[in-house]
Amino acid sequence: MVQANCRTRFTAADFDFIVRTLSRSERDAVSLVKLLTDADALDALLDHDALADAILSQNSHLAISPQLYFYVLTRRVLRRAGLADRALCDYLASLLDEFSRTAALRPPPGAGPATRGLVYLSDLMLALREASPSQAFFLQARMGDYTLFLTGIFHENIERRRARRGAPGCSYYEAMGRESYRAVAQHEVARHRGLTNIFNGLAEQFHEVRLALNQLADRLFNLGDDGLSSTSAGLALLG
């Protein structure tokens, strides 16, 4: 399942990119390298607008990890929306990193054999009826993640389906995601994995987070041909 761990998975190339982007001299570079070993200092550096600007201005392939890419850009839109919790940003960046790969559109391994082959949210809802408590946790966490990803990245297409076919709109999936996160926040597994506060935050601020991700999808990045490049790939989950 998704973990809030983007910042612990930065690569040597990521740190090199940070130093090259933010340093103006060799002396600055040496100082920055020292700062990167301090977690608080690193957090402050990651908030620097120059990093996001450097990522967005690159026309060629960036030699940075997906986790740095998603963290820096997600952090920017969340801060602009008044959502300053770094742990929440870390979770969302990890979610985007995972869901940008089509393999993430499968049920989580911990959900149990009853969920094999599931794709649709409706299937996840049906599986919940016979799930054990531990399986229910993974299913509901995945439902929250799916609905947040879909309404955040594919919001225009969801609303287009609603207008053309009478399908549920973003508000429907927001309610589903909000309740899913609220349920898993109370689970022992969430406490064990340090996700209780994050899930509570997502339950309470689902709409605000979704709108921030809408801005990210609209203005800042494209998921690319090797990820969820077509809307049908994501919308297939809606059922």
NUROFI-108990 format. One record per residue: x, y, z of N, C-alpha, C in turn. Coordinates in steps of 0.2 Angstrom, whole numbers, padded with zeros to 4 digits, always signed. Layout:
XYZXYZXYZ ...
//
This chain:
+0004-0006+0000+0000+0000+0000+0004+0006+0000 +0001+0012-0001+0005+0018-0002+0008+0020+0005 +0014+0022+0005+0017+0024+0011+0020+0032+0010 +0020+0035+0016+0022+0042+0015+0030+0042+0016 +0033+0040+0010+0040+0039+0011+0044+0042+0005 +0042+0047+0001+0046+0050-0004+0052+0053-0002 +0052+0056+0003+0058+0060+0006+0064+0055+0008 +0062+0049+0010+0067+0044+0012+0070+0040+0006 +0067+0041+0000+0069+0037-0006+0072+0042-0011 +0074+0047-0009+0078+0052-0014+0085+0048-0016 +0087+0049-0022+0093+0046-0024+0099+0051-0024 +0105+0048-0026+0111+0053-0026+0110+0058-0032 +0107+0056-0037+0105+0061-0043+0100+0066-0040 +0096+0064-0036+0091+0069-0033+0095+0075-0029 +0099+0073-0025+0103+0077-0021+0108+0082-0025 +0110+0078-0030+0115+0082-0035+0111+0088-0039 +0105+0086-0041+0100+0091-0044+0099+0097-0039 +0097+0095-0033+0096+0100-0028+0101+0105-0027 +0107+0102-0026+0113+0106-0025+0115+0111-0032 +0114+0107-0038+0116+0111-0044+0111+0117-0045 +0105+0116-0043+0099+0120-0044+0100+0126-0039 +0101+0125-0033+0101+0130-0028+0108+0134-0026 +0113+0131-0029+0120+0134-0027+0122+0139-0033 +0124+0144-0030+0127+0149-0035+0134+0150-0036 +0138+0146-0031+0145+0146-0032+0147+0139-0029 +0153+0137-0029+0156+0131-0027+0156+0131-0019 +0156+0137-0016+0156+0138-0009+0149+0136-0007 +0144+0139-0010+0137+0137-0009+0135+0130-0009 +0138+0127-0014+0137+0120-0015+0140+0115-0009 +0145+0117-0007+0148+0114-0001+0143+0114+0005 +0141+0120+0006+0136+0121+0012+0130+0118+0011 +0127+0117+0005+0121+0114+0003+0122+0106+0005 +0127+0104+0003+0129+0096+0004+0128+0095+0011 +0131+0099+0015+0130+0098+0023+0123+0099+0025 +0120+0104+0022+0113+0104+0024+0108+0098+0022 +0110+0095+0017+0106+0089+0015+0106+0084+0020 +0111+0084+0024+0111+0078+0030+0106+0080+0035 +0103+0086+0036+0099+0088+0041+0092+0088+0038 +0087+0084+0042+0081+0083+0039+0077+0089+0039 +0077+0094+0044+0074+0100+0044+0076+0105+0038 +0083+0105+0038+0086+0109+0032+0084+0107+0025 +0084+0100+0025+0082+0097+0018+0074+0099+0016 +0070+0099+0021+0063+0101+0020+0062+0108+0018 +0066+0112+0021+0066+0119+0019+0069+0120+0012 +0074+0116+0010+0077+0117+0003+0071+0114-0002 +0068+0109+0000+0063+0106-0005+0057+0111-0006 +0056+0116-0001+0051+0121-0002+0053+0127-0007 +0059+0127-0009+0062+0132-0013+0059+0132-0020 +0056+0138-0022+0052+0138-0028+0057+0137-0034 +0064+0138-0033+0068+0137-0038+0068+0130-0041 +0067+0125-0036+0067+0118-0038+0061+0117-0042 +0055+0119-0040+0050+0118-0045+0050+0121-0051 +0053+0127-0051+0054+0131-0058+0059+0127-0062 +0064+0124-0059+0069+0121-0063+0066+0114-0066 +0062+0111-0062+0059+0105-0065+0054+0106-0071 +0050+0112-0070+0045+0113-0075+0048+0116-0081 +0054+0119-0081+0057+0123-0086+0062+0118-0090 +0063+0112-0088+0067+0107-0092+0063+0104-0098 +0066+0105-0104+0063+0102-0110+0066+0095-0111 +0071+0094-0109+0074+0087-0110+0073+0083-0103 +0075+0076-0104+0074+0072-0098+0077+0074-0092 +0074+0073-0087+0077+0075-0080+0080+0069-0077 +0086+0070-0075+0089+0064-0071+0088+0064-0064 +0081+0064-0062+0079+0064-0055+0074+0058-0054 +0073+0056-0048+0068+0051-0047+0061+0053-0047 +0056+0049-0049+0049+0051-0049+0047+0054-0042 +0050+0051-0036+0048+0053-0030+0050+0061-0028 +0056+0063-0031+0058+0070-0030+0053+0074-0035 +0052+0072-0041+0048+0076-0045+0041+0077-0043 +0038+0071-0040+0031+0072-0038+0031+0076-0031 +0036+0075-0027+0036+0078-0020+0036+0086-0021 +0041+0088-0025+0042+0095-0026+0036+0099-0029 +0033+0096-0034+0027+0099-0038+0021+0098-0033 +0020+0093-0030+0014+0092-0026+0015+0097-0020 +0021+0098-0017+0022+0102-0012+0020+0109-0014 +0021+0111-0020+0020+0118-0022+0012+0119-0022 +0009+0115-0025+0001+0116-0026-0002+0116-0019 +0000+0111-0015-0003+0111-0008-0001+0117-0004 +0005+0119-0004+0006+0125+0000+0002+0131-0003 +0001+0132-0009-0003+0137-0012-0010+0136-0010 -0012+0130-0008-0019+0129-0006-0020+0129+0002 -0014+0131+0005-0015+0132+0012-0014+0125+0016 -0012+0120+0013-0011+0113+0015-0003+0112+0017 -0001+0114+0023+0006+0114+0024+0009+0108+0027 +0005+0102+0028+0008+0096+0032+0012+0093+0027 +0019+0092+0029+0023+0089+0024+0022+0081+0024 +0020+0078+0029+0018+0071+0029+0013+0070+0024 +0008+0074+0024+0002+0073+0019+0005+0074+0012 +0009+0079+0011+0012+0079+0005+0016+0073+0003 +0020+0070+0007+0024+0065+0006+0019+0059+0004 +0014+0058+0007+0009+0053+0006+0006+0054-0002 +0004+0060-0003+0001+0061-0010+0007+0060-0015 +0013+0062-0014+0018+0061-0019+0019+0054-0020 +0019+0050-0015+0020+0043-0015+0015+0040-0019 +0008+0042-0018+0003+0040-0021+0003+0041-0029 +0005+0047-0031+0006+0049-0038+0012+0045-0041 +0017+0044-0037+0022+0040-0040+0020+0033-0041 +0016+0030-0036+0014+0023-0037+0009+0022-0043 +0004+0027-0043-0002+0026-0047+0000+0029-0054 +0006+0032-0055+0008+0033-0062+0011+0027-0066 +0011+0022-0062+0013+0015-0065+0007+0011-0066 +0005+0008-0071-0001+0005-0072-0002-0001-0068 +0004-0004-0065+0004-0010-0061+0000-0008-0054 +0000-0001-0053-0003+0001-0046-0011+0001-0047 -0014-0001-0053-0021-0001-0054-0024-0008-0052 -0020-0012-0049-0022-0018-0046-0023-0018-0039 -0027-0022-0036-0029-0022-0028-0022-0023-0025 -0022-0021-0018-0016-0022-0014-0015-0029-0012 -0009-0032-0012-0008-0039-0010-0011-0041-0004 -0011-0036+0001-0014-0038+0008-0022-0038+0008 -0025-0037+0002-0032-0037+0002-0035-0044+0002 -0031-0049+0000-0033-0056+0000-0035-0059-0006 -0036-0065-0007-0037-0068-0013-0044-0066-0016 -0049-0064-0012-0055-0063-0015-0055-0057-0019 -0050-0053-0019-0050-0047-0023-0045-0047-0030 -0043-0053-0031-0039-0054-0037-0042-0053-0043 -0039-0049-0048-0042-0047-0054-0047-0041-0054 -0047-0038-0048-0052-0032-0047-0049-0026-0051 -0053-0023-0054-0051-0016-0057-0056-0011-0055 -0063-0012-0055-0067-0007-0054-0068-0005-0046 -0070+0001-0045-0072+0003-0038-0078-0001-0035 -0082-0002-0040-0088-0006-0038-0087-0013-0036 -0081-0016-0039-0079-0023-0036-0076-0022-0029 -0072-0017-0028-0070-0016-0021-0075-0016-0016 -0080-0012-0018-0086-0011-0013-0089-0018-0012 -0090-0022-0017-0093-0028-0016-0089-0033-0012 -0082-0033-0013-0078-0037-0009-0078-0035-0002 -0079-0029+0000-0079-0027+0007-0085-0031+0011 -0090-0033+0007-0095-0037+0011-0093-0043+0014 -0088-0046+0011-0086-0053+0014-0078-0052+0016 -0076-0046+0017-0069-0046+0019-0068-0046+0026 -0062-0049+0028-0060-0049+0035-0058-0042+0037 -0058-0041+0044-0056-0034+0046-0049-0031+0043 -0044-0036+0043-0038-0034+0040-0039-0033+0032 -0042-0037+0029-0043-0036+0022-0047-0030+0020 -0052-0028+0025-0056-0022+0024-0052-0016+0024 -0047-0016+0029-0042-0010+0029-0039-0009+0022 -0036-0014+0019-0033-0013+0013-0037-0011+0008 -0043-0014+0007-0048-0012+0002-0050-0005+0003 -0052-0003+0009-0054+0004+0010-0049+0009+0009 -0043+0007+0011-0037+0012+0009-0036+0013+0002 -0037+0007-0002-0036+0008-0009-0042+0011-0012 -0048+0011-0009-0053+0015-0012-0052+0022-0011 -0050+0024-0005-0048+0031-0004-0043+0033-0009 -0038+0029-0010-0032+0031-0014-0035+0032-0022 -0039+0027-0024-0041+0027-0031-0046+0033-0032 -0050+0035-0027-0055+0040-0028-0051+0047-0028 -0046+0047-0024-0042+0054-0024-0038+0054-0030 -0035+0049-0032-0031+0049-0039-0036+0051-0044 -0041+0048-0045-0046+0049-0051-0049+0056-0051 -0051+0058-0045-0054+0065-0045-0049+0070-0045 -0043+0069-0043-0038+0073-0043-0035+0074-0050 -0034+0069-0054-0030+0069-0060-0035+0068-0066 -0041+0065-0065-0045+0064-0071-0052+0068-0070 -0052+0073-0066-0058+0076-0064-0062+0079-0070 -0059+0081-0075-0063+0084-0081-0066+0078-0084 -0063+0073-0085-0066+0067-0088-0072+0064-0084 -0071+0064-0078-0077+0062-0073-0083+0066-0074 -0082+0073-0074-0087+0077-0075-0090+0077-0082 -0086+0076-0087-0089+0075-0094-0093+0069-0094 -0091+0063-0091-0095+0057-0091-0102+0059-0087 -0101+0063-0082-0108+0064-0078-0112+0068-0083 -0110+0073-0087-0114+0077-0091-0117+0073-0097 -0113+0069-0100-0115+0065-0106-0119+0059-0104 -0117+0055-0099-0120+0049-0098-0124+0048-0091 -0124+0054-0087-0128+0053-0081-0124+0049-0076 -0117+0048-0077-0113+0045-0072-0112+0049-0066 -0110+0046-0061-0108+0050-0055-0102+0055-0056 -0103+0061-0053-0098+0066-0053-0093+0066-0048 -0088+0070-0048-0083+0071-0043-0086+0071-0036 -0091+0074-0035-0094+0074-0028-0095+0067-0025 -0098+0063-0029-0099+0056-0027-0093+0053-0025 -0088+0053-0029-0082+0050-0027-0078+0053-0022 -0079+0059-0021-0076+0063-0015-0079+0060-0009 -0086+0059-0009-0089+0056-0003-0087+0049-0001 -0086+0045-0007-0083+0038-0006-0076+0038-0003 -0072+0043-0006-0065+0043-0003-0065+0046+0004 -0069+0051+0005-0069+0054+0012-0070+0048+0017 -0076+0045+0016-0078+0039+0021-0073+0034+0021 -0070+0032+0016-0065+0027+0016-0059+0029+0020 -0056+0035+0019-0051+0037+0023-0053+0038+0031 -0059+0040+0032-0061+0041+0039-0061+0034+0042 -0063+0029+0039-0064+0022+0041-0057+0019+0043 -0052+0020+0038-0046+0017+0039-0041+0020+0044 -0043+0027+0045-0039+0031+0050-0040+0028+0057 -0046+0024+0058-0047+0021+0065-0044+0014+0066 -0041+0012+0061-0039+0005+0061-0032+0004+0064 -0031-0001+0067-0024-0002+0071-0019-0002+0066 -0020-0005+0060-0014-0005+0055-0012+0002+0053 -0017+0007+0053-0015+0014+0052-0011+0016+0057 -0012+0015+0063-0008+0017+0069-0001+0014+0069 -0001+0008+0067+0005+0004+0067+0010+0007+0062 +0007+0009+0056+0011+0012+0050+0012+0019+0051 +0009+0023+0056+0010+0030+0057+0006+0034+0052 +0000+0031+0050-0004+0034+0044-0011+0037+0047 -0012+0037+0054-0018+0039+0057-0019+0046+0055 -0014+0051+0057-0015+0058+0055-0016+0059+0048 -0012+0056+0044-0013+0057+0037-0020+0055+0034 -0022+0049+0036-0029+0047+0034-0034+0052+0037 -0034+0054+0043-0038+0059+0046-0038+0065+0042 -0032+0068+0040-0032+0074+0036-0035+0073+0029 -0034+0067+0026-0037+0066+0020-0045+0066+0020 -0047+0063+0025-0054+0063+0026-0057+0070+0027 -0054+0074+0031-0057+0080+0033-0055+0085+0027 -0050+0084+0023-0048+0089+0018-0048+0086+0011 -0052+0081+0010-0052+0078+0004-0053+0083-0002 -0059+0087-0001-0060+0092-0007-0055+0096-0008 -0052+0099-0003-0046+0104-0004-0040+0101-0007 -0039+0095-0005-0033+0091-0008-0035+0089-0015 -0041+0087-0017-0043+0086-0024-0042+0092-0028 -0044+0097-0026-0043+0103-0030-0036+0105-0031 -0032+0104-0026-0025+0105-0027-0022+0101-0032 -0024+0094-0032-0022+0090-0037-0024+0091-0044 -0030+0094-0044-0033+0097-0051-0028+0102-0054 -0026+0106-0050-0021+0111-0052-0015+0108-0055 -0013+0103-0051-0006+0100-0053-0007+0096-0060 -0013+0093-0061-0014+0089-0067-0015+0094-0073 -0018+0100-0071-0020+0105-0077-0014+0109-0079 -0010+0111-0074-0005+0116-0076+0003+0113-0075 +0004+0108-0072+0011+0107-0070+0014+0101-0073 +0010+0095-0074+0013+0089-0077+0009+0085-0081 +0012+0081-0085+0008+0076-0089+0011+0069-0087 +0006+0064-0086+0009+0058-0083+0013+0054-0088 +0012+0056-0095+0017+0053-0099+0014+0046-0102 +0017+0044-0108+0015+0038-0112+0017+0032-0108 +0022+0032-0104+0023+0026-0100+0020+0025-0094 +0015+0029-0092+0011+0029-0086+0004+0029-0088 +0000+0033-0084-0007+0033-0086-0008+0038-0091 -0006+0037-0097-0006+0042-0103-0013+0043-0105 -0018+0039-0105-0024+0040-0108-0029+0040-0102 -0035+0044-0103-0040+0044-0098-0043+0038-0097 -0044+0034-0102-0047+0027-0101-0044+0023-0096 -0037+0023-0096-0034+0019-0091-0036+0021-0084 -0037+0027-0082-0039+0029-0076-0047+0028-0075 -0050+0030-0080-0058+0029-0079-0060+0022-0079 -0056+0017-0081-0058+0010-0081-0059+0008-0074 -0057+0012-0069-0057+0010-0062-0064+0012-0059 -0068+0016-0063-0074+0019-0060-0080+0014-0060 -0080+0009-0065-0085+0004-0065-0092+0007-0066 
//
